[in-house]
């Protein structure tokens, strides 16, 4: 996935994505060619599912 797709899927902005990556709280980008990077789709989707699971645990009072 390219940055624009990641932003659309997560609702996060560019700086938020890179800050979360720096904090080891978001999947790392993968170097493609030259200065281009991408993200592995299933890693981003897994991160989203994790956020949903965290929300549901809080709602359930765990």
PDB file with SEQRES, HELIX, SHEET and CRYST1 records, atoms N, CA, C and O in Angstrom:
SEQRES   1 A   62  UNK UNK UNK UNK UNK UNK UNK UNK UNK UNK UNK UNK UNK          
SEQRES   2 A   62  UNK UNK UNK UNK UNK UNK UNK UNK UNK UNK UNK UNK UNK          
SEQRES   3 A   62  UNK UNK UNK UNK UNK UNK UNK UNK UNK UNK UNK UNK UNK          
SEQRES   4 A   62  UNK UNK UNK UNK UNK UNK UNK UNK UNK UNK UNK UNK UNK          
SEQRES   5 A   62  UNK UNK UNK UNK UNK UNK UNK UNK UNK UNK                      
HELIX    1 AA1 UNK A    3  UNK A   10  1                                   8    
HELIX    2 AA2 UNK A   14  UNK A   22  1                                   9    
HELIX    3 AA3 UNK A   41  UNK A   60  1                                  20    
SHEET    1 AA1 2 UNK A  30  UNK A  31  0                                        
SHEET    2 AA1 2 UNK A  37  UNK A  38 -1                                        
CRYST1    1.000    1.000    1.000  90.00  90.00  90.00 P 1           1          
ATOM      1  N   UNK A   1       0.854  -1.172   0.000  1.00  0.00           N  
ATOM      2  CA  UNK A   1       0.000   0.000   0.000  1.00  0.00           C  
ATOM      3  C   UNK A   1       0.897   1.231   0.000  1.00  0.00           C  
ATOM      4  O   UNK A   1       1.934   1.259   0.663  1.00  0.00           O  
ATOM      5  N   UNK A   2       0.494   2.221  -0.733  1.00  0.00           N  
ATOM      6  CA  UNK A   2       1.216   3.485  -0.708  1.00  0.00           C  
ATOM      7  C   UNK A   2       0.630   4.362   0.393  1.00  0.00           C  
ATOM      8  O   UNK A   2      -0.438   4.067   0.930  1.00  0.00           O  
ATOM      9  N   UNK A   3       1.329   5.429   0.722  1.00  0.00           N  
ATOM     10  CA  UNK A   3       0.954   6.288   1.839  1.00  0.00           C  
ATOM     11  C   UNK A   3      -0.490   6.769   1.733  1.00  0.00           C  
ATOM     12  O   UNK A   3      -1.216   6.770   2.728  1.00  0.00           O  
ATOM     13  N   UNK A   4      -0.905   7.170   0.557  1.00  0.00           N  
ATOM     14  CA  UNK A   4      -2.269   7.679   0.385  1.00  0.00           C  
ATOM     15  C   UNK A   4      -3.305   6.620   0.756  1.00  0.00           C  
ATOM     16  O   UNK A   4      -4.329   6.938   1.360  1.00  0.00           O  
ATOM     17  N   UNK A   5      -3.043   5.362   0.397  1.00  0.00           N  
ATOM     18  CA  UNK A   5      -3.959   4.274   0.729  1.00  0.00           C  
ATOM     19  C   UNK A   5      -3.973   4.027   2.243  1.00  0.00           C  
ATOM     20  O   UNK A   5      -5.033   3.811   2.831  1.00  0.00           O  
ATOM     21  N   UNK A   6      -2.807   4.060   2.856  1.00  0.00           N  
ATOM     22  CA  UNK A   6      -2.712   3.858   4.299  1.00  0.00           C  
ATOM     23  C   UNK A   6      -3.480   4.958   5.023  1.00  0.00           C  
ATOM     24  O   UNK A   6      -4.211   4.690   5.976  1.00  0.00           O  
ATOM     25  N   UNK A   7      -3.311   6.184   4.571  1.00  0.00           N  
ATOM     26  CA  UNK A   7      -4.024   7.304   5.173  1.00  0.00           C  
ATOM     27  C   UNK A   7      -5.535   7.126   5.032  1.00  0.00           C  
ATOM     28  O   UNK A   7      -6.283   7.381   5.976  1.00  0.00           O  
ATOM     29  N   UNK A   8      -5.981   6.692   3.862  1.00  0.00           N  
ATOM     30  CA  UNK A   8      -7.412   6.502   3.630  1.00  0.00           C  
ATOM     31  C   UNK A   8      -7.973   5.371   4.493  1.00  0.00           C  
ATOM     32  O   UNK A   8      -9.080   5.488   5.019  1.00  0.00           O  
ATOM     33  N   UNK A   9      -7.231   4.294   4.642  1.00  0.00           N  
ATOM     34  CA  UNK A   9      -7.696   3.137   5.423  1.00  0.00           C  
ATOM     35  C   UNK A   9      -7.729   3.422   6.914  1.00  0.00           C  
ATOM     36  O   UNK A   9      -8.635   2.968   7.613  1.00  0.00           O  
ATOM     37  N   UNK A  10      -6.761   4.163   7.404  1.00  0.00           N  
ATOM     38  CA  UNK A  10      -6.633   4.371   8.849  1.00  0.00           C  
ATOM     39  C   UNK A  10      -7.278   5.656   9.331  1.00  0.00           C  
ATOM     40  O   UNK A  10      -7.625   5.772  10.507  1.00  0.00           O  
ATOM     41  N   UNK A  11      -7.442   6.614   8.445  1.00  0.00           N  
ATOM     42  CA  UNK A  11      -7.941   7.919   8.856  1.00  0.00           C  
ATOM     43  C   UNK A  11      -6.863   8.781   9.483  1.00  0.00           C  
ATOM     44  O   UNK A  11      -7.152   9.858  10.006  1.00  0.00           O  
ATOM     45  N   UNK A  12      -5.618   8.314   9.435  1.00  0.00           N  
ATOM     46  CA  UNK A  12      -4.496   9.055  10.012  1.00  0.00           C  
ATOM     47  C   UNK A  12      -3.828   9.918   8.957  1.00  0.00           C  
ATOM     48  O   UNK A  12      -3.882   9.616   7.764  1.00  0.00           O  
ATOM     49  N   UNK A  13      -3.206  10.977   9.400  1.00  0.00           N  
ATOM     50  CA  UNK A  13      -2.418  11.820   8.512  1.00  0.00           C  
ATOM     51  C   UNK A  13      -0.993  11.308   8.401  1.00  0.00           C  
ATOM     52  O   UNK A  13      -0.578  10.429   9.156  1.00  0.00           O  
ATOM     53  N   UNK A  14      -0.257  11.855   7.469  1.00  0.00           N  
ATOM     54  CA  UNK A  14       1.118  11.435   7.208  1.00  0.00           C  
ATOM     55  C   UNK A  14       1.982  11.528   8.465  1.00  0.00           C  
ATOM     56  O   UNK A  14       2.672  10.573   8.821  1.00  0.00           O  
ATOM     57  N   UNK A  15       1.942  12.674   9.130  1.00  0.00           N  
ATOM     58  CA  UNK A  15       2.804  12.860  10.299  1.00  0.00           C  
ATOM     59  C   UNK A  15       2.428  11.910  11.428  1.00  0.00           C  
ATOM     60  O   UNK A  15       3.305  11.435  12.148  1.00  0.00           O  
ATOM     61  N   UNK A  16       1.145  11.626  11.593  1.00  0.00           N  
ATOM     62  CA  UNK A  16       0.718  10.681  12.631  1.00  0.00           C  
ATOM     63  C   UNK A  16       1.230   9.279  12.335  1.00  0.00           C  
ATOM     64  O   UNK A  16       1.675   8.573  13.240  1.00  0.00           O  
ATOM     65  N   UNK A  17       1.169   8.879  11.085  1.00  0.00           N  
ATOM     66  CA  UNK A  17       1.662   7.554  10.695  1.00  0.00           C  
ATOM     67  C   UNK A  17       3.150   7.440  10.995  1.00  0.00           C  
ATOM     68  O   UNK A  17       3.585   6.450  11.584  1.00  0.00           O  
ATOM     69  N   UNK A  18       3.931   8.430  10.603  1.00  0.00           N  
ATOM     70  CA  UNK A  18       5.371   8.376  10.825  1.00  0.00           C  
ATOM     71  C   UNK A  18       5.720   8.477  12.314  1.00  0.00           C  
ATOM     72  O   UNK A  18       6.697   7.876  12.761  1.00  0.00           O  
ATOM     73  N   UNK A  19       4.933   9.228  13.078  1.00  0.00           N  
ATOM     74  CA  UNK A  19       5.173   9.289  14.528  1.00  0.00           C  
ATOM     75  C   UNK A  19       4.896   7.940  15.164  1.00  0.00           C  
ATOM     76  O   UNK A  19       5.688   7.469  15.980  1.00  0.00           O  
ATOM     77  N   UNK A  20       3.784   7.310  14.804  1.00  0.00           N  
ATOM     78  CA  UNK A  20       3.473   5.988  15.335  1.00  0.00           C  
ATOM     79  C   UNK A  20       4.545   4.969  14.945  1.00  0.00           C  
ATOM     80  O   UNK A  20       4.912   4.114  15.751  1.00  0.00           O  
ATOM     81  N   UNK A  21       5.042   5.058  13.722  1.00  0.00           N  
ATOM     82  CA  UNK A  21       6.127   4.157  13.302  1.00  0.00           C  
ATOM     83  C   UNK A  21       7.363   4.372  14.166  1.00  0.00           C  
ATOM     84  O   UNK A  21       8.001   3.406  14.583  1.00  0.00           O  
ATOM     85  N   UNK A  22       7.700   5.606  14.435  1.00  0.00           N  
ATOM     86  CA  UNK A  22       8.874   5.921  15.257  1.00  0.00           C  
ATOM     87  C   UNK A  22       8.715   5.383  16.677  1.00  0.00           C  
ATOM     88  O   UNK A  22       9.695   5.028  17.331  1.00  0.00           O  
ATOM     89  N   UNK A  23       7.467   5.328  17.145  1.00  0.00           N  
ATOM     90  CA  UNK A  23       7.171   4.819  18.492  1.00  0.00           C  
ATOM     91  C   UNK A  23       6.936   3.307  18.493  1.00  0.00           C  
ATOM     92  O   UNK A  23       6.516   2.748  19.506  1.00  0.00           O  
ATOM     93  N   UNK A  24       7.206   2.642  17.362  1.00  0.00           N  
ATOM     94  CA  UNK A  24       6.957   1.206  17.211  1.00  0.00           C  
ATOM     95  C   UNK A  24       5.504   0.836  17.484  1.00  0.00           C  
ATOM     96  O   UNK A  24       5.218  -0.234  18.022  1.00  0.00           O  
ATOM     97  N   UNK A  25       4.587   1.729  17.109  1.00  0.00           N  
ATOM     98  CA  UNK A  25       3.172   1.504  17.356  1.00  0.00           C  
ATOM     99  C   UNK A  25       2.381   1.380  16.052  1.00  0.00           C  
ATOM    100  O   UNK A  25       1.151   1.414  16.064  1.00  0.00           O  
ATOM    101  N   UNK A  26       3.085   1.239  14.933  1.00  0.00           N  
ATOM    102  CA  UNK A  26       2.453   1.111  13.623  1.00  0.00           C  
ATOM    103  C   UNK A  26       3.397   0.306  12.739  1.00  0.00           C  
ATOM    104  O   UNK A  26       4.614   0.379  12.910  1.00  0.00           O  
ATOM    105  N   UNK A  27       2.853  -0.462  11.797  1.00  0.00           N  
ATOM    106  CA  UNK A  27       3.733  -1.250  10.925  1.00  0.00           C  
ATOM    107  C   UNK A  27       4.756  -0.377  10.193  1.00  0.00           C  
ATOM    108  O   UNK A  27       4.453   0.731   9.750  1.00  0.00           O  
ATOM    109  N   UNK A  28       5.954  -0.900  10.082  1.00  0.00           N  
ATOM    110  CA  UNK A  28       7.027  -0.188   9.394  1.00  0.00           C  
ATOM    111  C   UNK A  28       6.796  -0.200   7.887  1.00  0.00           C  
ATOM    112  O   UNK A  28       6.211  -1.136   7.342  1.00  0.00           O  
ATOM    113  N   UNK A  29       7.255   0.834   7.238  1.00  0.00           N  
ATOM    114  CA  UNK A  29       7.188   0.888   5.778  1.00  0.00           C  
ATOM    115  C   UNK A  29       8.272  -0.021   5.194  1.00  0.00           C  
ATOM    116  O   UNK A  29       9.242  -0.382   5.861  1.00  0.00           O  
ATOM    117  N   UNK A  30       8.069  -0.373   3.936  1.00  0.00           N  
ATOM    118  CA  UNK A  30       8.996  -1.237   3.213  1.00  0.00           C  
ATOM    119  C   UNK A  30       9.611  -0.422   2.079  1.00  0.00           C  
ATOM    120  O   UNK A  30       8.875   0.155   1.278  1.00  0.00           O  
ATOM    121  N   UNK A  31      10.932  -0.360   1.989  1.00  0.00           N  
ATOM    122  CA  UNK A  31      11.546   0.369   0.870  1.00  0.00           C  
ATOM    123  C   UNK A  31      11.183  -0.303  -0.459  1.00  0.00           C  
ATOM    124  O   UNK A  31      11.241  -1.527  -0.577  1.00  0.00           O  
ATOM    125  N   UNK A  32      10.815   0.494  -1.440  1.00  0.00           N  
ATOM    126  CA  UNK A  32      10.481  -0.041  -2.754  1.00  0.00           C  
ATOM    127  C   UNK A  32      11.632   0.266  -3.713  1.00  0.00           C  
ATOM    128  O   UNK A  32      12.553  -0.539  -3.851  1.00  0.00           O  
ATOM    129  N   UNK A  33      11.586   1.400  -4.363  1.00  0.00           N  
ATOM    130  CA  UNK A  33      12.689   1.823  -5.234  1.00  0.00           C  
ATOM    131  C   UNK A  33      13.021   3.269  -4.927  1.00  0.00           C  
ATOM    132  O   UNK A  33      12.152   4.057  -4.554  1.00  0.00           O  
ATOM    133  N   UNK A  34      14.283   3.603  -5.086  1.00  0.00           N  
ATOM    134  CA  UNK A  34      14.747   4.958  -4.800  1.00  0.00           C  
ATOM    135  C   UNK A  34      14.247   5.409  -3.433  1.00  0.00           C  
ATOM    136  O   UNK A  34      14.587   4.799  -2.420  1.00  0.00           O  
ATOM    137  N   UNK A  35      13.452   6.463  -3.393  1.00  0.00           N  
ATOM    138  CA  UNK A  35      12.947   6.977  -2.115  1.00  0.00           C  
ATOM    139  C   UNK A  35      11.500   6.593  -1.875  1.00  0.00           C  
ATOM    140  O   UNK A  35      10.857   7.150  -0.985  1.00  0.00           O  
ATOM    141  N   UNK A  36      10.981   5.668  -2.635  1.00  0.00           N  
ATOM    142  CA  UNK A  36       9.589   5.237  -2.491  1.00  0.00           C  
ATOM    143  C   UNK A  36       9.458   4.151  -1.429  1.00  0.00           C  
ATOM    144  O   UNK A  36      10.308   3.270  -1.310  1.00  0.00           O  
ATOM    145  N   UNK A  37       8.381   4.233  -0.666  1.00  0.00           N  
ATOM    146  CA  UNK A  37       8.094   3.215   0.341  1.00  0.00           C  
ATOM    147  C   UNK A  37       6.640   2.784   0.208  1.00  0.00           C  
ATOM    148  O   UNK A  37       5.817   3.468  -0.400  1.00  0.00           O  
ATOM    149  N   UNK A  38       6.356   1.640   0.789  1.00  0.00           N  
ATOM    150  CA  UNK A  38       4.994   1.130   0.832  1.00  0.00           C  
ATOM    151  C   UNK A  38       4.798   0.380   2.131  1.00  0.00           C  
ATOM    152  O   UNK A  38       5.742   0.202   2.901  1.00  0.00           O  
ATOM    153  N   UNK A  39       3.594  -0.053   2.374  1.00  0.00           N  
ATOM    154  CA  UNK A  39       3.260  -0.830   3.565  1.00  0.00           C  
ATOM    155  C   UNK A  39       2.617  -2.126   3.122  1.00  0.00           C  
ATOM    156  O   UNK A  39       1.944  -2.180   2.093  1.00  0.00           O  
ATOM    157  N   UNK A  40       2.830  -3.173   3.910  1.00  0.00           N  
ATOM    158  CA  UNK A  40       2.229  -4.468   3.622  1.00  0.00           C  
ATOM    159  C   UNK A  40       0.759  -4.403   4.056  1.00  0.00           C  
ATOM    160  O   UNK A  40       0.453  -4.111   5.212  1.00  0.00           O  
ATOM    161  N   UNK A  41      -0.127  -4.676   3.121  1.00  0.00           N  
ATOM    162  CA  UNK A  41      -1.565  -4.519   3.342  1.00  0.00           C  
ATOM    163  C   UNK A  41      -2.041  -5.282   4.576  1.00  0.00           C  
ATOM    164  O   UNK A  41      -2.736  -4.716   5.419  1.00  0.00           O  
ATOM    165  N   UNK A  42      -1.676  -6.551   4.691  1.00  0.00           N  
ATOM    166  CA  UNK A  42      -2.187  -7.333   5.822  1.00  0.00           C  
ATOM    167  C   UNK A  42      -1.628  -6.837   7.153  1.00  0.00           C  
ATOM    168  O   UNK A  42      -2.267  -7.040   8.185  1.00  0.00           O  
ATOM    169  N   UNK A  43      -0.463  -6.195   7.167  1.00  0.00           N  
ATOM    170  CA  UNK A  43       0.069  -5.630   8.413  1.00  0.00           C  
ATOM    171  C   UNK A  43      -0.748  -4.418   8.846  1.00  0.00           C  
ATOM    172  O   UNK A  43      -1.036  -4.249  10.031  1.00  0.00           O  
ATOM    173  N   UNK A  44      -1.118  -3.581   7.891  1.00  0.00           N  
ATOM    174  CA  UNK A  44      -1.947  -2.411   8.205  1.00  0.00           C  
ATOM    175  C   UNK A  44      -3.331  -2.868   8.651  1.00  0.00           C  
ATOM    176  O   UNK A  44      -3.877  -2.343   9.621  1.00  0.00           O  
ATOM    177  N   UNK A  45      -3.899  -3.842   7.946  1.00  0.00           N  
ATOM    178  CA  UNK A  45      -5.217  -4.357   8.320  1.00  0.00           C  
ATOM    179  C   UNK A  45      -5.183  -4.993   9.705  1.00  0.00           C  
ATOM    180  O   UNK A  45      -6.132  -4.848  10.476  1.00  0.00           O  
ATOM    181  N   UNK A  46      -4.108  -5.689  10.024  1.00  0.00           N  
ATOM    182  CA  UNK A  46      -3.954  -6.291  11.349  1.00  0.00           C  
ATOM    183  C   UNK A  46      -3.862  -5.206  12.422  1.00  0.00           C  
ATOM    184  O   UNK A  46      -4.421  -5.364  13.508  1.00  0.00           O  
ATOM    185  N   UNK A  47      -3.166  -4.112  12.132  1.00  0.00           N  
ATOM    186  CA  UNK A  47      -3.068  -2.998  13.072  1.00  0.00           C  
ATOM    187  C   UNK A  47      -4.466  -2.415  13.326  1.00  0.00           C  
ATOM    188  O   UNK A  47      -4.821  -2.118  14.467  1.00  0.00           O  
ATOM    189  N   UNK A  48      -5.252  -2.257  12.259  1.00  0.00           N  
ATOM    190  CA  UNK A  48      -6.616  -1.735  12.399  1.00  0.00           C  
ATOM    191  C   UNK A  48      -7.455  -2.681  13.255  1.00  0.00           C  
ATOM    192  O   UNK A  48      -8.166  -2.238  14.156  1.00  0.00           O  
ATOM    193  N   UNK A  49      -7.374  -3.989  12.975  1.00  0.00           N  
ATOM    194  CA  UNK A  49      -8.119  -4.966  13.777  1.00  0.00           C  
ATOM    195  C   UNK A  49      -7.703  -4.904  15.243  1.00  0.00           C  
ATOM    196  O   UNK A  49      -8.540  -5.043  16.135  1.00  0.00           O  
ATOM    197  N   UNK A  50      -6.425  -4.696  15.490  1.00  0.00           N  
ATOM    198  CA  UNK A  50      -5.945  -4.565  16.863  1.00  0.00           C  
ATOM    199  C   UNK A  50      -6.557  -3.378  17.575  1.00  0.00           C  
ATOM    200  O   UNK A  50      -6.906  -3.462  18.752  1.00  0.00           O  
ATOM    201  N   UNK A  51      -6.687  -2.267  16.857  1.00  0.00           N  
ATOM    202  CA  UNK A  51      -7.317  -1.088  17.454  1.00  0.00           C  
ATOM    203  C   UNK A  51      -8.787  -1.368  17.773  1.00  0.00           C  
ATOM    204  O   UNK A  51      -9.291  -0.933  18.809  1.00  0.00           O  
ATOM    205  N   UNK A  52      -9.477  -2.096  16.881  1.00  0.00           N  
ATOM    206  CA  UNK A  52     -10.879  -2.451  17.106  1.00  0.00           C  
ATOM    207  C   UNK A  52     -10.986  -3.369  18.316  1.00  0.00           C  
ATOM    208  O   UNK A  52     -11.855  -3.179  19.167  1.00  0.00           O  
ATOM    209  N   UNK A  53     -10.103  -4.367  18.397  1.00  0.00           N  
ATOM    210  CA  UNK A  53     -10.104  -5.282  19.541  1.00  0.00           C  
ATOM    211  C   UNK A  53      -9.865  -4.528  20.847  1.00  0.00           C  
ATOM    212  O   UNK A  53     -10.514  -4.808  21.855  1.00  0.00           O  
ATOM    213  N   UNK A  54      -8.951  -3.588  20.830  1.00  0.00           N  
ATOM    214  CA  UNK A  54      -8.660  -2.774  22.027  1.00  0.00           C  
ATOM    215  C   UNK A  54      -9.894  -1.985  22.442  1.00  0.00           C  
ATOM    216  O   UNK A  54     -10.225  -1.917  23.625  1.00  0.00           O  
ATOM    217  N   UNK A  55     -10.566  -1.396  21.476  1.00  0.00           N  
ATOM    218  CA  UNK A  55     -11.788  -0.648  21.761  1.00  0.00           C  
ATOM    219  C   UNK A  55     -12.842  -1.552  22.374  1.00  0.00           C  
ATOM    220  O   UNK A  55     -13.485  -1.190  23.359  1.00  0.00           O  
ATOM    221  N   UNK A  56     -13.018  -2.733  21.785  1.00  0.00           N  
ATOM    222  CA  UNK A  56     -14.055  -3.653  22.277  1.00  0.00           C  
ATOM    223  C   UNK A  56     -13.749  -4.145  23.679  1.00  0.00           C  
ATOM    224  O   UNK A  56     -14.667  -4.339  24.475  1.00  0.00           O  
ATOM    225  N   UNK A  57     -12.453  -4.355  24.004  1.00  0.00           N  
ATOM    226  CA  UNK A  57     -12.083  -4.764  25.354  1.00  0.00           C  
ATOM    227  C   UNK A  57     -12.413  -3.669  26.359  1.00  0.00           C  
ATOM    228  O   UNK A  57     -12.885  -3.952  27.460  1.00  0.00           O  
ATOM    229  N   UNK A  58     -12.164  -2.417  25.980  1.00  0.00           N  
ATOM    230  CA  UNK A  58     -12.484  -1.302  26.876  1.00  0.00           C  
ATOM    231  C   UNK A  58     -13.966  -1.180  27.090  1.00  0.00           C  
ATOM    232  O   UNK A  58     -14.423  -0.931  28.205  1.00  0.00           O  
ATOM    233  N   UNK A  59     -14.728  -1.356  26.014  1.00  0.00           N  
ATOM    234  CA  UNK A  59     -16.188  -1.263  26.109  1.00  0.00           C  
ATOM    235  C   UNK A  59     -16.732  -2.381  26.988  1.00  0.00           C  
ATOM    236  O   UNK A  59     -17.675  -2.175  27.752  1.00  0.00           O  
ATOM    237  N   UNK A  60     -16.131  -3.568  26.879  1.00  0.00           N  
ATOM    238  CA  UNK A  60     -16.593  -4.718  27.673  1.00  0.00           C  
ATOM    239  C   UNK A  60     -16.100  -4.647  29.107  1.00  0.00           C  
ATOM    240  O   UNK A  60     -16.508  -5.454  29.942  1.00  0.00           O  
ATOM    241  N   UNK A  61     -15.224  -3.687  29.407  1.00  0.00           N  
ATOM    242  CA  UNK A  61     -14.747  -3.496  30.767  1.00  0.00           C  
ATOM    243  C   UNK A  61     -13.636  -4.449  31.185  1.00  0.00           C  
ATOM    244  O   UNK A  61     -13.437  -4.698  32.374  1.00  0.00           O  
ATOM    245  N   UNK A  62     -12.925  -4.972  30.218  1.00  0.00           N  
ATOM    246  CA  UNK A  62     -11.818  -5.897  30.548  1.00  0.00           C  
ATOM    247  C   UNK A  62     -10.616  -5.137  31.009  1.00  0.00           C  
ATOM    248  O   UNK A  62      -9.591  -5.739  31.330  1.00  0.00           O  
TER     249      UNK A  62                                                      
END                                                                             
